[in-house]
Amino acid sequence: MFSTNLFSSDLLLFTPSLFLIFTLLIIVVYSVFVSKISFSRFLVEDVVLKVAFSFFCFILLLLNQVSLDWKAFNFYFSWDALSNISLLIVTVLMLFIFLSSYTYFKYEEVFTFEFGVLVYFYLIGVYLLFLSNDFFSLYLGVELQSFVLYVLCAYKRDAFSSEAGLKYFVLGAFSSGILLFGISLIYGFSGSTNFDDIYSLFFPGVGGLLYNTGFLTGFVFFSIGFLFKLGVFPFHMWVPDVYEGSPTLVTTILAAVSKFVIAIAFIKIYMYVFFSFSFYWYRIFLVLGLSSVIFASIAALYQEKIKRLLAYSGIAHMGYVLLAASSNSIEGFFAAYYYLLVYSFTGLAIFIILLSVRKYTNYLKIKSLSDFSSLFKNNPTIAISFSVFMFSLAGIPPLAGFFSKLFVFLSLVKVESYLASIVVIVTSVVSAVYYLWIIKVIFFKDYDVKTYYLPITLVQSNIILSVFILNVFIILFQNAVSVWLINLIFSWYF
């Protein structure tokens, strides 16, 4: 009787994921049968609505489990409020992206329902990743969501998309091999892959074992594998090409969702499992964070394509996240989480605008900076919204992006990293140059060739408005948001 009850409680942890798997099977069977008798464009619209509705139901299930805190399946998985909130954020981001996807399928003529199926698998991989309490389950979660992204990058089946998918697959497989090699060394020199066991082995006053060279080597290889996934300097070589070649819809997932997922999982592991190794990893984070923000801020100045510019911008933003985490404190974790939250929703709004705005004559998307020249004259509301989001990414007060960079700066000052604090200020000023250049093109640059744009859909307008309201909410209720997030991190950490 005890084992049956225990197994039932373990299954309760996976109720949301079981719901995802069940609805995934239904949508696959439905799509296969309906595709034989219906036009693909109508099927895609139907699948988009059904997947969006199932994501909404998934959010309700997660809200029902937000106060739970326990470990399951022999401590391979754990559930806590921070994981729940992170998964809620990811699901909301994916819901917004999916609701904005139909016009992309319509104009790009990609009429296949498999996109929805792949997105389902991606969300299941994220679920496993956030719930992982063991390196084996962690690796399964990382690889499941990574394999989906490899396929999605090559989804459009043209030369650029195929190149992006192949490059991402080759470098991603290489980084996965390094990650797995690091895990094998960690297991070989500690005797366990469980997060709790490794924490107890090396934390002073609990187990207190001295580190050894083999374990540290595994730690370094594991870090390199994860930093590849995060795309920070010098492991960034795939980011600009994959952003540029992938379908814009997939680039939105890479920029707004994937970075958030990997960074949160990465920081949680280092703040808990490798806490006793902070003497090593805080230095690594500090050096790589500084290198990323300096390199990416300068490289972005020379970009003419908007997606490549946003790719280098993303590298710089992940550098700020590493700088916040390098402070090795609750304040640093709060600054990193807050930064990721603001960056993800702001980046989502920017990419949804790029998805929505199309030229009137040939239905092409905005690709280069010069394409923004007529945006204000054609659609001043979208132009102003896009500019506000750009100001937020640049860290202009009083927008949410300003507070995110301010918290990074304060976390570095608290641990007396004054040089890094100065670099944060200087690179923020440098990065503001290319954000302001885009705004200059939108409002003041006048090219010989006039560009006219199609009106955007009501759904996409509402999503852009929702993120705009979120920025205003953070500005007006900054203290309340900060206190809530700090309490959430404290409840996880202690």
N, C-alpha and C positions, 0 to 999 in steps of 0.2 A: 504493500500500500504506500509506503514511504517513497519508493522509487517511482511509482506511477505519478504521485503528486509532484515529485521533483521534476519529472519529465514534462508534466503539464505546465508547470511554472516556467520551465525553460522554453517551451513552445510559445508561451505568452510573449516572450521577448521578440519573437519573430512573426508575430501576428501581422504587422504592417507589411513585412516583406512577403509573407505568404499571400496576402491580398494582392500585392504587385504581381507575383508569379501566376496566381489564378486568373487575374484580369488579362495578363499578357497572353496566356493560352487561349482565352476567349477571343481576344482581338486578332490573334494569328489565324485561328480557324475561321472567324467571321470574314477577315480580309481575303483569305484564299478562296473561299466560296463565292463571295460577292464580286471579286475581281474577274470571275469568269463570265459574269452576266451584266456587268456595269462598266461605264467608262472610268478610267483611272482617276481623272480629275475630281469626279464626284466621290469616289472612294476615299481619296486622300482627305478631302474636306470632312467626310464623315469620320474617318479615323482620327483626325486632328481633334475633333470635338469629343470623341469618346476617350481618347488618351488624356485630354485636358480635364475631363470630368473625373476620371479615375485618379488623377493627381490630386484633385481637390478632395476626394474621399480619403486618399492617403494622408493628406494634411490633417484631416479630422481625426484619423487614427493616431497620428503622432501627438496631437494635442491631448488625446486621452491618456497618453503614457508619459506626459512631460514631468510628472512628479515621481516616477519610478526610479529606483536605484538598486541594481543587483547584478550579479554575475551568473552566467549560465553555461551549460555544456562543458563542465569540468574546467571552468575559468578560461575557456577559449574566447568568450565574448563577454562584454560588460555593457551595462546601460546606465547612463547618468544624464542629468539635465543638460549639460553642455553638449553632449552628443545629440540629444534630442533637438535642441534649439538649432544646432548646426545643420542637422538633416532637414529641419523645417525650412531654414533659409535656402538651402540648395533646392528643395522641392518647389518653393515659391519662385525662385529664379528659373527653374526648368519650365514651370507652368507659364510664366510670362513669355519665355522664348518660344514655347510650343504654340501659344495663342497667336504669336506674330509670324508663324512659319508659313501659313497658307498662301499669302501673296507671293512669298519667295518661290514656293513650288509652282505657283501659277505662271509667273513671268519667266522663271528659269526652265520651265517645262520638265521638271523632274517629278513625274507622276508615279511614285512608288510608295507603298505603305510600309516598306521595311524600315524607313527612318523612325517611325514610332516604336517599332519593335526594338531597334537598337537603343533608343533613348531609354526604354524600359530596362534593358540590361545594364545600361550605364547607372541608372538610379539604384539598381540592386547592388552593383559593385560599390557605390558610394555608401550604401547602407552597411555592407560588410566591413568596409574600411573604417567607418566611424565607430562601429561596435567592437572592433578587434581588441582583444586583450592578450594576443599571442602573435608572434612574428609569422607563423604559418597562415593564420586567418588574415593578418595584415597583408601578406603577399598576395593572397587570393583576391582580396578586395582591390588592391592596386592594379593587378593584372586584368581583372574583369573590366574595370572602367577604362583601362588603357587600351585594351584590344578593341573596345567599342569605338574609341576615338580614332584609332588607326583606320578602321573601316570608314568612319564618317568623313575623315579628311579626304578620302578618295571617292566620296559618294557621287560626285558630279560626273565622273568618267570623262573628263577632258584632260589635256596634257598637263595643265597646271595643277589640277586636283590630284591626278595620279602621282605627279612628282612629289607633292606635299605629303600624300599618304605614304609613299614609299620611303621618303626621307624620315618621316616621323616614325615609321615602323622600324627601320634599321637602327636608328639612334635610340628609340625607345626600347627595342629588344636588347641592345647593348647595355643600356642603363639598368634594365631588369636583371640581366646576368650579373652585373656588378652588385646590385642590391641583394640578389640571392646568395652570392658568394659571401657577402658581408654577414648575412643571416647565418650561413653555415658555420662561419668562424665564431660568431657569437655563441651559437649552440655548442660548438666543439669545446670552447674554453670556459663556458659557464655551466654546461650540463642541462640547460633549460632554454626554452623559447618563450616562456610565459613572462609577461611584463611584471607581474607581482613578484615572481621568484627572482628575477634579475634585479629588481629594485631592492629586495631584501638582501641579496647577496653582497651588494656593493655599497649600500647606504650606511654611513657610519652610525654606530649605535644599534643597528638592527642585525646585520650580518657582519659587515665591516671587513670583508675580504679585500686584500690588496689587488689592484688591477694587474694584469699581465700584458705582455706585448701582443700576444695572439688576440686577446679580446679587443685591445685598442685597434689592432689592424682591421678586425671585423667591423668595429665601430666606424673607422674611416671609410671603408668600402661601402658600408650601409649609407653613410652620409653622402658620398658621391652619387650613389644611385638615386637617392631622393632629391638631391640638388639638381640632377639632370631632369627629373620630372617637374621640378619647380621652375626651371629655366632661368637660373640666375647666372651671372658672369662667374667663371669662364665656361659654364655648361649651357650656354644660351644659343649655340650655333644653329639649332633647329627652329628657334622661335620665329624670326622674321620670315623665313621661307615658308614655313607651315602656315602662319597667319595669312600670308599673301596668297598662297596657292589654294588653300582650303575654301570651300563654299562659305560665304559670309555667315550663313546660319550656324555652321560648325565653328567658325572662328569666334562667334559669340559665346558658344559653350566653352571653348578653350579659355577665353579671356575672363568671362564673368563667373564661371562655375568651377572649371577644372583647377584654376590657381587657388581658389578659396578652399577647395576640398583637400588638395595636397598640402597646402600650407598649414591648415588647421591640424591635420593628422600628424604632420611633421613636428610642429611645435609641441603638441601634446605628448608625443613620445619623448622628446628631449627634456621637457619640463618634469616628466615623471620617471620614465625608465632609465634615462641617462642623466638624471639629476646630479649624481655624484661625480659625473665626468664634466661638469660645467666648466671646470678650469680649462678644458680643451676646446669644447664646442663653442663657448662664448667668444673665444678668439677667432675661431673659424667664421662664425656668423658676422663678427665685426669686420673682418677683412673682406669677406665676400660681399657683404652689404655695401661697404664703401666702394668697392670696385664696381659693383653693379650700378649704383646710382651715378657714379662719375662717368663710366663708359656709356651707359644708355642715354644719359642726358646730353652728352656730346654727339653721339651717333644719330639721335633723333633729329638733330638740327639739319641734317643733310638729306632727309627723306622727302620724296615727292609724292609717294603713294600713301594714302591715309592708313591703310591696314599695316603697312610696315612701320609707319610712325607710331601707331598705337601698340605695335609689338615691342618696339624699343621702350615705349612708355611703360608697358607692363613689366619689362625687365627692371626698370628703375623702381617701380612701385614694390616689386618683390624684394628689392634691395632695402627699401625702407622697412619692410616687414622683418627682414633679418636683423636690421639694426635695432629694432624694438626688442626682438627676442634675445639679442646679445646682452641685454642688461640683466638677464637671468633673474627676473623678479616677477611678482604678481603684476606690478605696474607695467612691466615690459610686455607680458602676455596680454594684458588688457589693451595696451596700445596697438599690438600686432593684430588682435582680433577686431578691434574697432576699425583699424585701417583696412583690413580685408573686407569688412562689412560695407564700409562706405565705397571702397574701390569697386566691389562686385556690382552693387546696384547702380552706381554711376556709369561704370563701363557697360552694363546692360542697356541703359537708356541710350548711350551713344551708339552702340551697335544696332539697336532697334531702329534708330533714326537712319543709320546707313542701310538697313534692310528695307526701310519703308520708302525712302526718297528715291525715285527713279526718273530718268529723263523722259520727257513726253514723246519724243520722236522715235526712239529705238528701245525704250524700256530698260536701258542699261542703268546699273547702280553707279553711285559716286565712287570713283576709284582714286583720282588724283586730287591734290589740293585745289587746283584751278577749277575743278567742277563745282566748288562751293560758291563761286563768284556771283551767281544769280539767285542764291537761295533766299536772301532777305527780301528781294523784290518779289519773288514768287510766293513764298510762304514765310512771312515775318515771324509767326508764332513758333514754327519749328526752328527757325534761325536763332531766335532768342533763347529757346530751350536748349539747343545744342551749345550755344555760347555759355549758358549758365553751367552746364555739365562740364565743359572745358575749364571754366574758371574753378570749379570744384576740384577737378583733378590737379590743377595748377596750385591749389592751396590758397586761393584768394579768400580773405575773410569777407563776410561771416559765414561762408558756406561750409558744408560738412567736411569737405576735403581739407579745409584749414585746420579744423580741430583734430583730424586724424594725424596730420603732420606735427601739430603742436604737441600731441601726446607722445609721439615718437621722440621729439626733441626733449621733452621733460623727462622721459624715462632714461635717456642717455645722460642728461645733466645730473640726475639723482645718483648715478653710479660713477660720476666724475669722468665720463668720456667726452671731454670738452672738444677735442679735435673732431670727433665724429659729429658732435652737435653743430659745429661750424660748417662741416661738409653738408649736413642736412639743409642748412639755411642757404648755402651757396648754390647747391644743385637744384634746390627748389626755385631759385631765381633763374637759373639757366633753363630749367624745364619750362618755366613760364613763357620763355621766348617762343618756342614752337607752338604752344597752345594759343598764345596771343597772335601768332602769325596766321593761324587758321581763322581766328575771329576777324582779323584784318581783311582776309580774303572774302569772308562772308559779307562784311558790311561796307568795305571801302575799296576793294579791288574791282576794277572794271576791265574785263577782257573783251576783245573784239567780237568773239562768238558768244551770243547770248544763249543761255541754257534754260529750258522750261521743264518743270517737273510735274509729275502726276500727283494728285491729291492722295494723302495717306488714308488708310482705313480707320474706322471708328475704334476698333479694338486696339490698334497700335497707338492711336492718340490717347486712349485711356491708360495704357501701360506707361507711356511717357509721362502723362500727367501724374500717375501714381508715384513714380520715382521722384518727380519734381516735388510732390507733396511730402515725400519722405525726407528730402533734403531740408525742406522748410520745418518739418517736425523736429528734426535733429537740432536745427538752429534754435528753435523756440524752447525745446525741452532738453537742452544739452545736459544739465545736471541729472535729471531723472534717468536719461538713457545711460549715462556713465555709471550711476549708482547701481542700476539694474544689471549692467554687464559685469561690473566688478563683483557684485554679490554672486552672480552666476559662476564666475571663475573661482571665487573663494569656495563655493559649495563643491566644485569639482576637485579643487586642489587639496582641500582639507577634509 
